[in-house]
Structures are given as structure tokens and as C-alpha cells.
Amino acid sequence: QVQLVESGGGLVQPGGSVRLSCAASGFTFSTYAMSWYRQTPGEERELVALINSAEGTTYAGSVKGRFTISRDNAKNTVYLQMNSLKPEDTAVYYCRAYYFVTRNDYWGQGTQVTVSS
């Protein structure tokens, strides 16, 4: 059974930091591209950051230089370190696992991040 379980969200002040984690199980984690998306009410879900199986990374322009995605294949976990947070970073953050060969596509349940004073 595939599971992606996000954790680490919560309320943080502007300028603060938070680290999200996504623990994966039920598939061969190291072969999957892992990514973080975010969504606010009434908006489309948008890609925040991606790390592929070779640990190449891609970031949305709005978070480049502030967010860092990483993965630990030994722990089947992907992380999103979020620094210098802004109110506009407030969203539900989702973890995604995608394998291009089979097009297997898995999503977590999401974790809320609220940036507010």
C-alpha cells in the first residue's frame, strides 16, 4: 500500500523557517521523482520544488533561493526546507511521487503552512 505522509506544517512568523517532511512507503522511493506542490483556496495547485532520482532539483521562481528540497533514500523521505517565509507562502503543501516509466503518480494528504504575525 502506497503512502505519502507529510508533516512539519504549522503557523510561522514572516521571516521564519520551517521544514516539511514526507515519509514514503509502498514503492521504490529511490527511483521516483519527488516534488512539493502547494495550493491556496480557489487557485490551481502549483509546483514548488522537485528532486529527481539523480538528485537534480528544480524550483519555482517565487521560492528560488529561499526553499531547498532534499531527499534521504535510506529513510524514504523527502524534505522541504523553507526559509525567509512570506505571507504569500501560506498554502497547503502536498508531496508527490512520480515515476515516468510507469507513470505511477502518488500524492500525500497535504499539510497546512500559515505564515502570519
N, C-alpha and C positions, 0 to 999 in steps of 0.2 A: 504494500500500500504506500503510495507516494504521499509524502507530507513535506510541506514547507511551513515552518513556524517562525514568524517574525517576533522580535522582542526589542526592547530598548526605547520605545517611544515614550512620549510624555510631554509635560509642559516645560519649556525652557525660555529663558530671557533672551531678548535680542543681543547678539554678540556672543552668545553662549555656544556650547558644543554638546553633541550627543552622538552616541554610537549605536547604530541599529545592527542587529544580528539576525541571520536567517539560517536556521538549522534544517538541514535537508535529510530525508531518508527515503528509501524505497526505489532508488535508481542510482546509476553510476555517476556520482556527483562530478568527478574529475573530468568527465567528457562533455559536460554541459556548459554552455554559456550561461552565466548568471547575471542578473540585472536587477536594478531597483527602478521602480516607477512610482509616480505619485499622482494623486488625484484630489481635486477640490470639488465641492458641490457644483454641479452644473457644467463642469469642464471635462474635457477628454483626459483620459489617463496619459501621462507623458513620461517618456524615458528620462531618467535622471542620470544613471550610470550603468555601464556594462563592463563585465570582465569575461573574456573568453577562456577556453580551456588552456590556451598558451599564456594566459595572464596579460594579454593585451587589453587595454582599457579605452573606453570612450565615455565622454561626459557631455551633458547638456551645457550649452554656453552659459546659462544662468548660474551654474554651480561650479564651473571650472575654477580651480584654484582654491575652492573652499571645501569641497567634498572629496573624499578618497574612498574608492571601492577596493576591497581586497578579498582574498579567499584563502581558506585553510582546508586543503583537500583531505588532510588527515582527520579533521574534525567535521568534514562535510558541512562547512559553514561559510557563508559569505557575509561580509561586513560592509557597512557604510558609515564612515567617519564624517560627521557633519560639523564643520567649524564656521565661525562668524555667521551664525544663523540670523536670518532676517524674517520679519513677519510674513513676507510672501513665500517663505518656505513651509508655512503651515499647510499641512495636507495629510491624507492617509498615504502611507508609504507601503508599497507592495513589492514583494520579492518574486522573481520569475526565473524559471529554469527552462532552457530551450536547447534541444539537440537537433541540429539541422539535418542530419542523415535521415532520421525517422520522423522529424517534425513533431516530436513529443514536446508538449508545451504545458508547463505546470505553474500554478500561481499560489501564493500564500493568501492568508485571510486579511492581511493588512495590519498596520499599526499606526496609530494617530501620533503625529508630531505637531505640537502647537507652540508657536513662537510668539510670546506676548509678555509684556511687562505687567 
